[in-house]
Structures are given as structure tokens and as C-alpha cells.
Amino acid sequence: MTDPTQPPTPQPLGVERTPTGDADVDERLARLADADHLDVSGHLQVYEDVHQGLRDALTALDQRPGPQGPTRPYDNRS
């Protein structure tokens, strides 16, 4: 039973996260669960960390070499 003289403690929201298939992204999203056990004042640090990690993951996508296009056999005309 809850003691009415004590302030309420943080409670997990119980929000389920669907795996994305990308290990880095899934790891960052799992970090959101850390906020479940913090007072509201601690949420910002967790959210900023997750946000930065997701931005880094998106930036990394731009840095990966993509598939090369088809070669053009007629580029070397003499």
C-alpha cells in the first residue's frame, strides 16, 4: 500500500518499443526506458542522449558508400 505521507515515486509508462532491425537505433530507443525510473528533472538528459544517438545514426547513413550506378560504355569516345 502507498504511504500518503511520502511523495509518489516515478512509475514506468509501460510503452512497448518495436525493434527497428538496426542494432544502433534499437539500443538508443531501449535507453528511453532509463527515464522510467527517474524524476521528471532527469528525463531531459536521457532524451537528449537518445536524440543525439539517433542523429548520429542518421548521419552515419549518409557516410556509407551506396551502390554504384551502372557504367556507361559510351563515355570514352574518341
PQR file with spaces between the fields and no chain letter, atoms N, CA, C, O and H, PARSE charges and radii, in Angstrom:
ATOM       1  N    MET     1       0.844   -1.177    0.000 -0.4000 1.5000
ATOM       2  CA   MET     1       0.000    0.000    0.000 -0.0000 2.0000
ATOM       3  C    MET     1       0.889    1.240    0.000  0.5500 1.7000
ATOM       4  O    MET     1       1.960    1.232    0.607 -0.5500 1.4000
ATOM       5  N    THR     2       0.465    2.282   -0.660 -0.4000 1.5000
ATOM       6  CA   THR     2       1.226    3.517   -0.784 -0.0000 2.0000
ATOM       7  C    THR     2       1.040    4.369    0.456  0.5500 1.7000
ATOM       8  O    THR     2      -0.067    4.536    0.967 -0.5500 1.4000
ATOM       9  H    THR     2      -0.405    2.289   -1.153  0.4000 1.0000
ATOM      10  N    ASP     3       2.166    4.907    0.928 -0.4000 1.5000
ATOM      11  CA   ASP     3       2.144    5.785    2.094 -0.0000 2.0000
ATOM      12  C    ASP     3       1.759    7.190    1.631  0.5500 1.7000
ATOM      13  O    ASP     3       2.530    7.814    0.901 -0.5500 1.4000
ATOM      14  H    ASP     3       3.066    4.771    0.513  0.4000 1.0000
ATOM      15  N    PRO     4       0.608    7.705    2.023 -0.5600 1.5000
ATOM      16  CA   PRO     4       0.169    9.029    1.557  0.2800 2.0000
ATOM      17  C    PRO     4       1.033   10.174    2.057  0.5500 1.7000
ATOM      18  O    PRO     4       0.931   11.287    1.541 -0.5500 1.4000
ATOM      19  N    THR     5       1.887    9.927    3.056 -0.4000 1.5000
ATOM      20  CA   THR     5       2.754   10.991    3.562 -0.0000 2.0000
ATOM      21  C    THR     5       4.032   11.125    2.744  0.5500 1.7000
ATOM      22  O    THR     5       4.765   12.102    2.893 -0.5500 1.4000
ATOM      23  H    THR     5       1.970    9.023    3.475  0.4000 1.0000
ATOM      24  N    GLN     6       4.300   10.156    1.887 -0.4000 1.5000
ATOM      25  CA   GLN     6       5.504   10.177    1.055 -0.0000 2.0000
ATOM      26  C    GLN     6       5.148   10.643   -0.351  0.5500 1.7000
ATOM      27  O    GLN     6       4.064   10.348   -0.856 -0.5500 1.4000
ATOM      28  H    GLN     6       3.704    9.362    1.766  0.4000 1.0000
ATOM      29  N    PRO     7       6.077   11.379   -0.987 -0.5600 1.5000
ATOM      30  CA   PRO     7       5.805   11.800   -2.372  0.2800 2.0000
ATOM      31  C    PRO     7       5.770   10.562   -3.280  0.5500 1.7000
ATOM      32  O    PRO     7       6.453    9.575   -3.009 -0.5500 1.4000
ATOM      33  N    PRO     8       4.981   10.615   -4.348 -0.5600 1.5000
ATOM      34  CA   PRO     8       4.909    9.463   -5.255  0.2800 2.0000
ATOM      35  C    PRO     8       6.255    9.230   -5.945  0.5500 1.7000
ATOM      36  O    PRO     8       6.993   10.173   -6.227 -0.5500 1.4000
ATOM      37  N    THR     9       6.553    7.984   -6.206 -0.4000 1.5000
ATOM      38  CA   THR     9       7.796    7.635   -6.902 -0.0000 2.0000
ATOM      39  C    THR     9       7.515    7.502   -8.395  0.5500 1.7000
ATOM      40  O    THR     9       6.382    7.231   -8.795 -0.5500 1.4000
ATOM      41  H    THR     9       5.953    7.217   -5.977  0.4000 1.0000
ATOM      42  N    PRO    10       8.550    7.692   -9.222 -0.5600 1.5000
ATOM      43  CA   PRO    10       8.351    7.544  -10.666  0.2800 2.0000
ATOM      44  C    PRO    10       7.871    6.129  -10.995  0.5500 1.7000
ATOM      45  O    PRO    10       8.329    5.153  -10.401 -0.5500 1.4000
ATOM      46  N    GLN    11       6.956    6.034  -11.936 -0.4000 1.5000
ATOM      47  CA   GLN    11       6.423    4.751  -12.381 -0.0000 2.0000
ATOM      48  C    GLN    11       6.695    4.589  -13.869  0.5500 1.7000
ATOM      49  O    GLN    11       6.533    5.542  -14.631 -0.5500 1.4000
ATOM      50  H    GLN    11       6.584    6.827  -12.419  0.4000 1.0000
ATOM      51  N    PRO    12       7.107    3.390  -14.298 -0.5600 1.5000
ATOM      52  CA   PRO    12       7.311    3.160  -15.734  0.2800 2.0000
ATOM      53  C    PRO    12       6.015    3.382  -16.512  0.5500 1.7000
ATOM      54  O    PRO    12       4.926    3.073  -16.029 -0.5500 1.4000
ATOM      55  N    LEU    13       6.148    3.910  -17.700 -0.4000 1.5000
ATOM      56  CA   LEU    13       4.979    4.138  -18.534 -0.0000 2.0000
ATOM      57  C    LEU    13       4.489    2.851  -19.191  0.5500 1.7000
ATOM      58  O    LEU    13       3.315    2.735  -19.544 -0.5500 1.4000
ATOM      59  H    LEU    13       7.033    4.161  -18.093  0.4000 1.0000
ATOM      60  N    GLY    14       5.386    1.895  -19.351 -0.4000 1.5000
ATOM      61  CA   GLY    14       4.995    0.630  -19.962 -0.0000 2.0000
ATOM      62  C    GLY    14       4.789    0.713  -21.462  0.5500 1.7000
ATOM      63  O    GLY    14       4.044   -0.084  -22.032 -0.5500 1.4000
ATOM      64  H    GLY    14       6.339    1.990  -19.064  0.4000 1.0000
ATOM      65  N    VAL    15       5.440    1.666  -22.106 -0.4000 1.5000
ATOM      66  CA   VAL    15       5.315    1.811  -23.552 -0.0000 2.0000
ATOM      67  C    VAL    15       6.222    0.776  -24.217  0.5500 1.7000
ATOM      68  O    VAL    15       7.420    0.716  -23.942 -0.5500 1.4000
ATOM      69  H    VAL    15       6.045    2.314  -21.643  0.4000 1.0000
ATOM      70  N    GLU    16       5.634   -0.030  -25.088 -0.4000 1.5000
ATOM      71  CA   GLU    16       6.421   -1.030  -25.805 -0.0000 2.0000
ATOM      72  C    GLU    16       7.098   -0.387  -27.004  0.5500 1.7000
ATOM      73  O    GLU    16       6.529    0.477  -27.670 -0.5500 1.4000
ATOM      74  H    GLU    16       4.661    0.018  -25.311  0.4000 1.0000
ATOM      75  N    ARG    17       8.317   -0.822  -27.264 -0.4000 1.5000
ATOM      76  CA   ARG    17       9.071   -0.336  -28.405 -0.0000 2.0000
ATOM      77  C    ARG    17       9.249   -1.483  -29.393  0.5500 1.7000
ATOM      78  O    ARG    17       9.684   -2.572  -29.018 -0.5500 1.4000
ATOM      79  H    ARG    17       8.780   -1.524  -26.722  0.4000 1.0000
ATOM      80  N    THR    18       8.918   -1.238  -30.631 -0.4000 1.5000
ATOM      81  CA   THR    18       9.064   -2.239  -31.676 -0.0000 2.0000
ATOM      82  C    THR    18      10.479   -2.168  -32.222  0.5500 1.7000
ATOM      83  O    THR    18      10.932   -1.088  -32.598 -0.5500 1.4000
ATOM      84  H    THR    18       8.564   -0.354  -30.935  0.4000 1.0000
ATOM      85  N    PRO    19      11.195   -3.296  -32.277 -0.5600 1.5000
ATOM      86  CA   PRO    19      12.555   -3.275  -32.824  0.2800 2.0000
ATOM      87  C    PRO    19      12.562   -2.779  -34.273  0.5500 1.7000
ATOM      88  O    PRO    19      11.667   -3.092  -35.059 -0.5500 1.4000
ATOM      89  N    THR    20      13.584   -2.005  -34.600 -0.4000 1.5000
ATOM      90  CA   THR    20      13.691   -1.449  -35.944 -0.0000 2.0000
ATOM      91  C    THR    20      14.499   -2.349  -36.867  0.5500 1.7000
ATOM      92  O    THR    20      14.393   -2.244  -38.089 -0.5500 1.4000
ATOM      93  H    THR    20      14.311   -1.751  -33.962  0.4000 1.0000
ATOM      94  N    GLY    21      15.311   -3.235  -36.286 -0.4000 1.5000
ATOM      95  CA   GLY    21      16.191   -4.065  -37.098 -0.0000 2.0000
ATOM      96  C    GLY    21      17.590   -3.483  -37.201  0.5500 1.7000
ATOM      97  O    GLY    21      18.505   -4.150  -37.684 -0.5500 1.4000
ATOM      98  H    GLY    21      15.398   -3.320  -35.293  0.4000 1.0000
ATOM      99  N    ASP    22      17.765   -2.256  -36.756 -0.4000 1.5000
ATOM     100  CA   ASP    22      19.085   -1.619  -36.734 -0.0000 2.0000
ATOM     101  C    ASP    22      19.551   -1.619  -35.285  0.5500 1.7000
ATOM     102  O    ASP    22      18.944   -0.973  -34.430 -0.5500 1.4000
ATOM     103  H    ASP    22      17.021   -1.714  -36.364  0.4000 1.0000
ATOM     104  N    ALA    23      20.632   -2.347  -35.013 -0.4000 1.5000
ATOM     105  CA   ALA    23      21.092   -2.531  -33.633 -0.0000 2.0000
ATOM     106  C    ALA    23      21.399   -1.208  -32.939  0.5500 1.7000
ATOM     107  O    ALA    23      21.073   -1.044  -31.763 -0.5500 1.4000
ATOM     108  H    ALA    23      21.124   -2.872  -35.708  0.4000 1.0000
ATOM     109  N    ASP    24      22.022   -0.261  -33.644 -0.4000 1.5000
ATOM     110  CA   ASP    24      22.354    1.036  -33.026 -0.0000 2.0000
ATOM     111  C    ASP    24      21.090    1.803  -32.647  0.5500 1.7000
ATOM     112  O    ASP    24      21.009    2.371  -31.557 -0.5500 1.4000
ATOM     113  H    ASP    24      22.287   -0.394  -34.599  0.4000 1.0000
ATOM     114  N    VAL    25      20.124    1.820  -33.527 -0.4000 1.5000
ATOM     115  CA   VAL    25      18.874    2.533  -33.263 -0.0000 2.0000
ATOM     116  C    VAL    25      18.110    1.851  -32.135  0.5500 1.7000
ATOM     117  O    VAL    25      17.591    2.516  -31.239 -0.5500 1.4000
ATOM     118  H    VAL    25      20.190    1.358  -34.412  0.4000 1.0000
ATOM     119  N    ASP    26      18.042    0.528  -32.183 -0.4000 1.5000
ATOM     120  CA   ASP    26      17.329   -0.208  -31.129 -0.0000 2.0000
ATOM     121  C    ASP    26      17.962    0.013  -29.768  0.5500 1.7000
ATOM     122  O    ASP    26      17.261    0.121  -28.761 -0.5500 1.4000
ATOM     123  H    ASP    26      18.464   -0.012  -32.911  0.4000 1.0000
ATOM     124  N    GLU    27      19.285    0.080  -29.736 -0.4000 1.5000
ATOM     125  CA   GLU    27      19.986    0.330  -28.471 -0.0000 2.0000
ATOM     126  C    GLU    27      19.635    1.712  -27.919  0.5500 1.7000
ATOM     127  O    GLU    27      19.411    1.870  -26.719 -0.5500 1.4000
ATOM     128  H    GLU    27      19.854   -0.007  -30.554  0.4000 1.0000
ATOM     129  N    ARG    28      19.590    2.699  -28.796 -0.4000 1.5000
ATOM     130  CA   ARG    28      19.240    4.061  -28.358 -0.0000 2.0000
ATOM     131  C    ARG    28      17.806    4.119  -27.857  0.5500 1.7000
ATOM     132  O    ARG    28      17.532    4.726  -26.822 -0.5500 1.4000
ATOM     133  H    ARG    28      19.772    2.571  -29.771  0.4000 1.0000
ATOM     134  N    LEU    29      16.900    3.498  -28.579 -0.4000 1.5000
ATOM     135  CA   LEU    29      15.498    3.513  -28.164 -0.0000 2.0000
ATOM     136  C    LEU    29      15.306    2.772  -26.841  0.5500 1.7000
ATOM     137  O    LEU    29      14.465    3.160  -26.030 -0.5500 1.4000
ATOM     138  H    LEU    29      17.123    3.005  -29.421  0.4000 1.0000
ATOM     139  N    ALA    30      16.073    1.718  -26.620 -0.4000 1.5000
ATOM     140  CA   ALA    30      15.989    0.987  -25.348 -0.0000 2.0000
ATOM     141  C    ALA    30      16.429    1.880  -24.190  0.5500 1.7000
ATOM     142  O    ALA    30      15.969    1.714  -23.061 -0.5500 1.4000
ATOM     143  H    ALA    30      16.757    1.402  -27.279  0.4000 1.0000
ATOM     144  N    ARG    31      17.315    2.821  -24.475 -0.4000 1.5000
ATOM     145  CA   ARG    31      17.792    3.748  -23.431 -0.0000 2.0000
ATOM     146  C    ARG    31      16.651    4.611  -22.893  0.5500 1.7000
ATOM     147  O    ARG    31      16.739    5.113  -21.772 -0.5500 1.4000
ATOM     148  H    ARG    31      17.689    2.956  -25.393  0.4000 1.0000
ATOM     149  N    LEU    32      15.595    4.788  -23.665 -0.4000 1.5000
ATOM     150  CA   LEU    32      14.452    5.572  -23.184 -0.0000 2.0000
ATOM     151  C    LEU    32      13.868    4.980  -21.902  0.5500 1.7000
ATOM     152  O    LEU    32      13.288    5.704  -21.093 -0.5500 1.4000
ATOM     153  H    LEU    32      15.524    4.379  -24.575  0.4000 1.0000
ATOM     154  N    ALA    33      14.016    3.677  -21.716 -0.4000 1.5000
ATOM     155  CA   ALA    33      13.496    3.031  -20.506 -0.0000 2.0000
ATOM     156  C    ALA    33      14.200    3.556  -19.263  0.5500 1.7000
ATOM     157  O    ALA    33      13.650    3.464  -18.165 -0.5500 1.4000
ATOM     158  H    ALA    33      14.486    3.089  -22.374  0.4000 1.0000
ATOM     159  N    ASP    34      15.402    4.104  -19.407 -0.4000 1.5000
ATOM     160  CA   ASP    34      16.110    4.670  -18.252 -0.0000 2.0000
ATOM     161  C    ASP    34      15.320    5.822  -17.634  0.5500 1.7000
ATOM     162  O    ASP    34      15.408    6.063  -16.430 -0.5500 1.4000
ATOM     163  H    ASP    34      15.848    4.179  -20.299  0.4000 1.0000
ATOM     164  N    ALA    35      14.554    6.528  -18.451 -0.4000 1.5000
ATOM     165  CA   ALA    35      13.772    7.655  -17.939 -0.0000 2.0000
ATOM     166  C    ALA    35      12.624    7.184  -17.053  0.5500 1.7000
ATOM     167  O    ALA    35      12.114    7.955  -16.242 -0.5500 1.4000
ATOM     168  H    ALA    35      14.482    6.332  -19.429  0.4000 1.0000
ATOM     169  N    ASP    36      12.213    5.926  -17.200 -0.4000 1.5000
ATOM     170  CA   ASP    36      11.100    5.404  -16.405 -0.0000 2.0000
ATOM     171  C    ASP    36      11.364    5.457  -14.903  0.5500 1.7000
ATOM     172  O    ASP    36      10.428    5.537  -14.107 -0.5500 1.4000
ATOM     173  H    ASP    36      12.628    5.299  -17.859  0.4000 1.0000
ATOM     174  N    HIS    37      12.621    5.413  -14.523 -0.4000 1.5000
ATOM     175  CA   HIS    37      12.959    5.325  -13.107 -0.0000 2.0000
ATOM     176  C    HIS    37      13.533    6.627  -12.561  0.5500 1.7000
ATOM     177  O    HIS    37      14.068    6.662  -11.453 -0.5500 1.4000
ATOM     178  H    HIS    37      13.381    5.348  -15.169  0.4000 1.0000
ATOM     179  N    LEU    38      13.418    7.692  -13.343 -0.4000 1.5000
ATOM     180  CA   LEU    38      13.947    8.995  -12.934 -0.0000 2.0000
ATOM     181  C    LEU    38      12.812    9.968  -12.667  0.5500 1.7000
ATOM     182  O    LEU    38      11.716    9.836  -13.211 -0.5500 1.4000
ATOM     183  H    LEU    38      12.983    7.664  -14.243  0.4000 1.0000
ATOM     184  N    ASP    39      13.093   10.937  -11.829 -0.4000 1.5000
ATOM     185  CA   ASP    39      12.162   12.056  -11.686 -0.0000 2.0000
ATOM     186  C    ASP    39      12.146   12.817  -13.012  0.5500 1.7000
ATOM     187  O    ASP    39      13.052   12.668  -13.832 -0.5500 1.4000
ATOM     188  H    ASP    39      13.984   11.044  -11.387  0.4000 1.0000
ATOM     189  N    VAL    40      11.136   13.612  -13.209 -0.4000 1.5000
ATOM     190  CA   VAL    40      10.995   14.365  -14.453 -0.0000 2.0000
ATOM     191  C    VAL    40      12.241   15.193  -14.735  0.5500 1.7000
ATOM     192  O    VAL    40      12.619   15.356  -15.895 -0.5500 1.4000
ATOM     193  H    VAL    40      10.401   13.733  -12.542  0.4000 1.0000
ATOM     194  N    SER    41      12.877   15.712  -13.709 -0.4000 1.5000
ATOM     195  CA   SER    41      14.063   16.544  -13.906 -0.0000 2.0000
ATOM     196  C    SER    41      15.208   15.768  -14.562  0.5500 1.7000
ATOM     197  O    SER    41      16.103   16.385  -15.140 -0.5500 1.4000
ATOM     198  H    SER    41      12.569   15.579  -12.766  0.4000 1.0000
ATOM     199  N    GLY    42      15.204   14.448  -14.490 -0.4000 1.5000
ATOM     200  CA   GLY    42      16.252   13.641  -15.102 -0.0000 2.0000
ATOM     201  C    GLY    42      15.935   13.184  -16.517  0.5500 1.7000
ATOM     202  O    GLY    42      16.800   12.628  -17.195 -0.5500 1.4000
ATOM     203  H    GLY    42      14.477   13.947  -14.021  0.4000 1.0000
ATOM     204  N    HIS    43      14.706   13.411  -16.974 -0.4000 1.5000
ATOM     205  CA   HIS    43      14.303   12.949  -18.296 -0.0000 2.0000
ATOM     206  C    HIS    43      15.052   13.650  -19.418  0.5500 1.7000
ATOM     207  O    HIS    43      15.413   13.017  -20.411 -0.5500 1.4000
ATOM     208  H    HIS    43      14.004   13.862  -16.424  0.4000 1.0000
ATOM     209  N    LEU    44      15.289   14.943  -19.275 -0.4000 1.5000
ATOM     210  CA   LEU    44      15.904   15.720  -20.338 -0.0000 2.0000
ATOM     211  C    LEU    44      17.250   15.136  -20.753  0.5500 1.7000
ATOM     212  O    LEU    44      17.535   15.035  -21.946 -0.5500 1.4000
ATOM     213  H    LEU    44      14.996   15.457  -18.469  0.4000 1.0000
ATOM     214  N    GLN    45      18.072   14.753  -19.796 -0.4000 1.5000
ATOM     215  CA   GLN    45      19.389   14.203  -20.120 -0.0000 2.0000
ATOM     216  C    GLN    45      19.250   12.915  -20.934  0.5500 1.7000
ATOM     217  O    GLN    45      19.981   12.714  -21.903 -0.5500 1.4000
ATOM     218  H    GLN    45      17.840   14.835  -18.827  0.4000 1.0000
ATOM     219  N    VAL    46      18.322   12.049  -20.547 -0.4000 1.5000
ATOM     220  CA   VAL    46      18.107   10.800  -21.283 -0.0000 2.0000
ATOM     221  C    VAL    46      17.614   11.110  -22.698  0.5500 1.7000
ATOM     222  O    VAL    46      18.118   10.548  -23.670 -0.5500 1.4000
ATOM     223  H    VAL    46      17.728   12.212  -19.760  0.4000 1.0000
ATOM     224  N    TYR    47      16.632   12.001  -22.811 -0.4000 1.5000
ATOM     225  CA   TYR    47      16.074   12.329  -24.124 -0.0000 2.0000
ATOM     226  C    TYR    47      17.129   12.955  -25.035  0.5500 1.7000
ATOM     227  O    TYR    47      17.193   12.636  -26.222 -0.5500 1.4000
ATOM     228  H    TYR    47      16.223   12.458  -22.022  0.4000 1.0000
ATOM     229  N    GLU    48      17.950   13.838  -24.488 -0.4000 1.5000
ATOM     230  CA   GLU    48      18.994   14.458  -25.298 -0.0000 2.0000
ATOM     231  C    GLU    48      20.020   13.434  -25.756  0.5500 1.7000
ATOM     232  O    GLU    48      20.495   13.495  -26.890 -0.5500 1.4000
ATOM     233  H    GLU    48      17.899   14.097  -23.524  0.4000 1.0000
ATOM     234  N    ASP    49      20.364   12.497  -24.885 -0.4000 1.5000
ATOM     235  CA   ASP    49      21.308   11.454  -25.245 -0.0000 2.0000
ATOM     236  C    ASP    49      20.745   10.573  -26.367  0.5500 1.7000
ATOM     237  O    ASP    49      21.444   10.260  -27.331 -0.5500 1.4000
ATOM     238  H    ASP    49      19.977   12.448  -23.964  0.4000 1.0000
ATOM     239  N    VAL    50      19.493   10.184  -26.230 -0.4000 1.5000
ATOM     240  CA   VAL    50      18.857    9.358  -27.260 -0.0000 2.0000
ATOM     241  C    VAL    50      18.751   10.130  -28.571  0.5500 1.7000
ATOM     242  O    VAL    50      19.030    9.585  -29.639 -0.5500 1.4000
ATOM     243  H    VAL    50      18.925   10.438  -25.447  0.4000 1.0000
ATOM     244  N    HIS    51      18.351   11.385  -28.491 -0.4000 1.5000
ATOM     245  CA   HIS    51      18.220   12.207  -29.693 -0.0000 2.0000
ATOM     246  C    HIS    51      19.554   12.332  -30.414  0.5500 1.7000
ATOM     247  O    HIS    51      19.616   12.187  -31.635 -0.5500 1.4000
ATOM     248  H    HIS    51      18.124   11.827  -27.624  0.4000 1.0000
ATOM     249  N    GLN    52      20.617   12.599  -29.671 -0.4000 1.5000
ATOM     250  CA   GLN    52      21.934   12.725  -30.302 -0.0000 2.0000
ATOM     251  C    GLN    52      22.363   11.399  -30.927  0.5500 1.7000
ATOM     252  O    GLN    52      22.924   11.382  -32.022 -0.5500 1.4000
ATOM     253  H    GLN    52      20.567   12.716  -28.679  0.4000 1.0000
ATOM     254  N    GLY    53      22.104   10.301  -30.244 -0.4000 1.5000
ATOM     255  CA   GLY    53      22.452    8.992  -30.798 -0.0000 2.0000
ATOM     256  C    GLY    53      21.704    8.691  -32.085  0.5500 1.7000
ATOM     257  O    GLY    53      22.275    8.131  -33.021 -0.5500 1.4000
ATOM     258  H    GLY    53      21.648   10.314  -29.354  0.4000 1.0000
ATOM     259  N    LEU    54      20.426    9.060  -32.138 -0.4000 1.5000
ATOM     260  CA   LEU    54      19.651    8.839  -33.358 -0.0000 2.0000
ATOM     261  C    LEU    54      20.135    9.740  -34.488  0.5500 1.7000
ATOM     262  O    LEU    54      20.176    9.321  -35.644 -0.5500 1.4000
ATOM     263  H    LEU    54      19.962    9.515  -31.378  0.4000 1.0000
ATOM     264  N    ARG    55      20.500   10.969  -34.159 -0.4000 1.5000
ATOM     265  CA   ARG    55      21.061   11.869  -35.181 -0.0000 2.0000
ATOM     266  C    ARG    55      22.372   11.311  -35.719  0.5500 1.7000
ATOM     267  O    ARG    55      22.629   11.367  -36.921 -0.5500 1.4000
ATOM     268  H    ARG    55      20.467   11.309  -33.219  0.4000 1.0000
ATOM     269  N    ASP    56      23.206   10.768  -34.822 -0.4000 1.5000
ATOM     270  CA   ASP    56      24.470   10.160  -35.250 -0.0000 2.0000
ATOM     271  C    ASP    56      24.217    8.976  -36.176  0.5500 1.7000
ATOM     272  O    ASP    56      24.934    8.790  -37.159 -0.5500 1.4000
ATOM     273  H    ASP    56      22.997   10.722  -33.845  0.4000 1.0000
ATOM     274  N    ALA    57      23.197    8.172  -35.862 -0.4000 1.5000
ATOM     275  CA   ALA    57      22.868    7.017  -36.700 -0.0000 2.0000
ATOM     276  C    ALA    57      22.422    7.472  -38.093  0.5500 1.7000
ATOM     277  O    ALA    57      22.787    6.860  -39.097 -0.5500 1.4000
ATOM     278  H    ALA    57      22.615    8.323  -35.063  0.4000 1.0000
ATOM     279  N    LEU    58      21.634    8.548  -38.148 -0.4000 1.5000
ATOM     280  CA   LEU    58      21.211    9.071  -39.446 -0.0000 2.0000
ATOM     281  C    LEU    58      22.379    9.648  -40.228  0.5500 1.7000
ATOM     282  O    LEU    58      22.468    9.466  -41.442 -0.5500 1.4000
ATOM     283  H    LEU    58      21.338    9.045  -37.333  0.4000 1.0000
ATOM     284  N    THR    59      23.268   10.339  -39.542 -0.4000 1.5000
ATOM     285  CA   THR    59      24.446   10.903  -40.201 -0.0000 2.0000
ATOM     286  C    THR    59      25.325    9.792  -40.757  0.5500 1.7000
ATOM     287  O    THR    59      25.890    9.927  -41.843 -0.5500 1.4000
ATOM     288  H    THR    59      23.196   10.487  -38.556  0.4000 1.0000
ATOM     289  N    ALA    60      25.442    8.696  -40.018 -0.4000 1.5000
ATOM     290  CA   ALA    60      26.251    7.565  -40.474 -0.0000 2.0000
ATOM     291  C    ALA    60      25.693    6.972  -41.764  0.5500 1.7000
ATOM     292  O    ALA    60      26.454    6.466  -42.588 -0.5500 1.4000
ATOM     293  H    ALA    60      24.983    8.586  -39.136  0.4000 1.0000
ATOM     294  N    LEU    61      24.387    7.028  -41.948 -0.4000 1.5000
ATOM     295  CA   LEU    61      23.799    6.517  -43.192 -0.0000 2.0000
ATOM     296  C    LEU    61      24.289    7.314  -44.395  0.5500 1.7000
ATOM     297  O    LEU    61      24.490    6.751  -45.472 -0.5500 1.4000
ATOM     298  H    LEU    61      23.768    7.439  -41.279  0.4000 1.0000
ATOM     299  N    ASP    62      24.482    8.613  -44.222 -0.4000 1.5000
ATOM     300  CA   ASP    62      24.964    9.458  -45.313 -0.0000 2.0000
ATOM     301  C    ASP    62      26.421    9.186  -45.638  0.5500 1.7000
ATOM     302  O    ASP    62      26.872    9.473  -46.747 -0.5500 1.4000
ATOM     303  H    ASP    62      24.319    9.070  -43.348  0.4000 1.0000
ATOM     304  N    GLN    63      27.160    8.638  -44.691 -0.4000 1.5000
ATOM     305  CA   GLN    63      28.590    8.423  -44.878 -0.0000 2.0000
ATOM     306  C    GLN    63      28.917    7.050  -45.445  0.5500 1.7000
ATOM     307  O    GLN    63      30.047    6.810  -45.870 -0.5500 1.4000
ATOM     308  H    GLN    63      26.794    8.405  -43.790  0.4000 1.0000
ATOM     309  N    ARG    64      27.944    6.146  -45.457 -0.4000 1.5000
ATOM     310  CA   ARG    64      28.183    4.819  -46.025 -0.0000 2.0000
ATOM     311  C    ARG    64      28.177    4.925  -47.542  0.5500 1.7000
ATOM     312  O    ARG    64      27.355    5.632  -48.125 -0.5500 1.4000
ATOM     313  H    ARG    64      27.026    6.341  -45.112  0.4000 1.0000
ATOM     314  N    PRO    65      29.107    4.212  -48.172 -0.5600 1.5000
ATOM     315  CA   PRO    65      29.072    4.235  -49.633  0.2800 2.0000
ATOM     316  C    PRO    65      27.843    3.485  -50.136  0.5500 1.7000
ATOM     317  O    PRO    65      27.540    2.384  -49.677 -0.5500 1.4000
ATOM     318  N    GLY    66      27.164    4.080  -51.057 -0.4000 1.5000
ATOM     319  CA   GLY    66      25.975    3.454  -51.621 -0.0000 2.0000
ATOM     320  C    GLY    66      26.337    2.619  -52.832  0.5500 1.7000
ATOM     321  O    GLY    66      27.505    2.550  -53.217 -0.5500 1.4000
ATOM     322  H    GLY    66      27.410    4.974  -51.430  0.4000 1.0000
ATOM     323  N    PRO    67      25.361    1.996  -53.423 -0.5600 1.5000
ATOM     324  CA   PRO    67      25.636    1.192  -54.616  0.2800 2.0000
ATOM     325  C    PRO    67      26.034    2.107  -55.767  0.5500 1.7000
ATOM     326  O    PRO    67      25.513    3.211  -55.925 -0.5500 1.4000
ATOM     327  N    GLN    68      26.957    1.617  -56.550 -0.4000 1.5000
ATOM     328  CA   GLN    68      27.392    2.403  -57.707 -0.0000 2.0000
ATOM     329  C    GLN    68      26.389    2.214  -58.832  0.5500 1.7000
ATOM     330  O    GLN    68      25.805    1.143  -59.000 -0.5500 1.4000
ATOM     331  H    GLN    68      27.380    0.720  -56.422  0.4000 1.0000
ATOM     332  N    GLY    69      26.211    3.256  -59.577 -0.4000 1.5000
ATOM     333  CA   GLY    69      25.291    3.194  -60.706 -0.0000 2.0000
ATOM     334  C    GLY    69      25.887    2.370  -61.832  0.5500 1.7000
ATOM     335  O    GLY    69      27.050    1.972  -61.770 -0.5500 1.4000
ATOM     336  H    GLY    69      26.686    4.126  -59.441  0.4000 1.0000
ATOM     337  N    PRO    70      25.103    2.118  -62.843 -0.5600 1.5000
ATOM     338  CA   PRO    70      25.591    1.335  -63.975  0.2800 2.0000
ATOM     339  C    PRO    70      26.687    2.108  -64.711  0.5500 1.7000
ATOM     340  O    PRO    70      26.674    3.337  -64.772 -0.5500 1.4000
ATOM     341  N    THR    71      27.619    1.362  -65.259 -0.4000 1.5000
ATOM     342  CA   THR    71      28.677    2.007  -66.044 -0.0000 2.0000
ATOM     343  C    THR    71      28.109    2.385  -67.403  0.5500 1.7000
ATOM     344  O    THR    71      27.185    1.751  -67.912 -0.5500 1.4000
ATOM     345  H    THR    71      27.629    0.363  -65.209  0.4000 1.0000
ATOM     346  N    ARG    72      28.664    3.396  -67.954 -0.4000 1.5000
ATOM     347  CA   ARG    72      28.196    3.866  -69.272 -0.0000 2.0000
ATOM     348  C    ARG    72      29.279    3.528  -70.284  0.5500 1.7000
ATOM     349  O    ARG    72      30.322    4.181  -70.306 -0.5500 1.4000
ATOM     350  H    ARG    72      29.414    3.912  -67.541  0.4000 1.0000
ATOM     351  N    PRO    73      29.059    2.537  -71.110 -0.5600 1.5000
ATOM     352  CA   PRO    73      30.103    2.059  -72.023  0.2800 2.0000
ATOM     353  C    PRO    73      30.491    3.067  -73.098  0.5500 1.7000
ATOM     354  O    PRO    73      31.543    2.901  -73.716 -0.5500 1.4000
ATOM     355  N    TYR    74      29.711    4.083  -73.348 -0.4000 1.5000
ATOM     356  CA   TYR    74      29.992    5.001  -74.451 -0.0000 2.0000
ATOM     357  C    TYR    74      30.591    6.336  -73.996  0.5500 1.7000
ATOM     358  O    TYR    74      30.647    7.291  -74.770 -0.5500 1.4000
ATOM     359  H    TYR    74      28.856    4.218  -72.846  0.4000 1.0000
ATOM     360  N    ASP    75      31.050    6.398  -72.708 -0.4000 1.5000
ATOM     361  CA   ASP    75      31.602    7.654  -72.222 -0.0000 2.0000
ATOM     362  C    ASP    75      32.940    7.996  -72.867  0.5500 1.7000
ATOM     363  O    ASP    75      33.263    9.176  -73.004 -0.5500 1.4000
ATOM     364  H    ASP    75      31.005    5.622  -72.079  0.4000 1.0000
ATOM     365  N    ASN    76      33.721    7.010  -73.264 -0.4000 1.5000
ATOM     366  CA   ASN    76      35.056    7.250  -73.798 -0.0000 2.0000
ATOM     367  C    ASN    76      35.011    7.263  -75.317  0.5500 1.7000
ATOM     368  O    ASN    76      35.378    6.284  -75.966 -0.5500 1.4000
ATOM     369  H    ASN    76      33.459    6.051  -73.153  0.4000 1.0000
ATOM     370  N    ARG    77      34.569    8.353  -75.868 -0.4000 1.5000
ATOM     371  CA   ARG    77      34.512    8.461  -77.335 -0.0000 2.0000
ATOM     372  C    ARG    77      35.787    9.084  -77.818  0.5500 1.7000
ATOM     373  O    ARG    77      36.327    9.989  -77.181 -0.5500 1.4000
ATOM     374  H    ARG    77      34.271    9.149  -75.341  0.4000 1.0000
ATOM     375  N    SER    78      36.277    8.605  -78.945 -0.4000 1.5000
ATOM     376  CA   SER    78      37.489    9.186  -79.487 -0.0000 2.0000
ATOM     377  C    SER    78      37.229   10.022  -80.711  0.5500 1.7000
ATOM     378  O    SER    78      38.163   10.583  -81.286 -0.5500 1.4000
ATOM     379  H    SER    78      35.839    7.870  -79.462  0.4000 1.0000
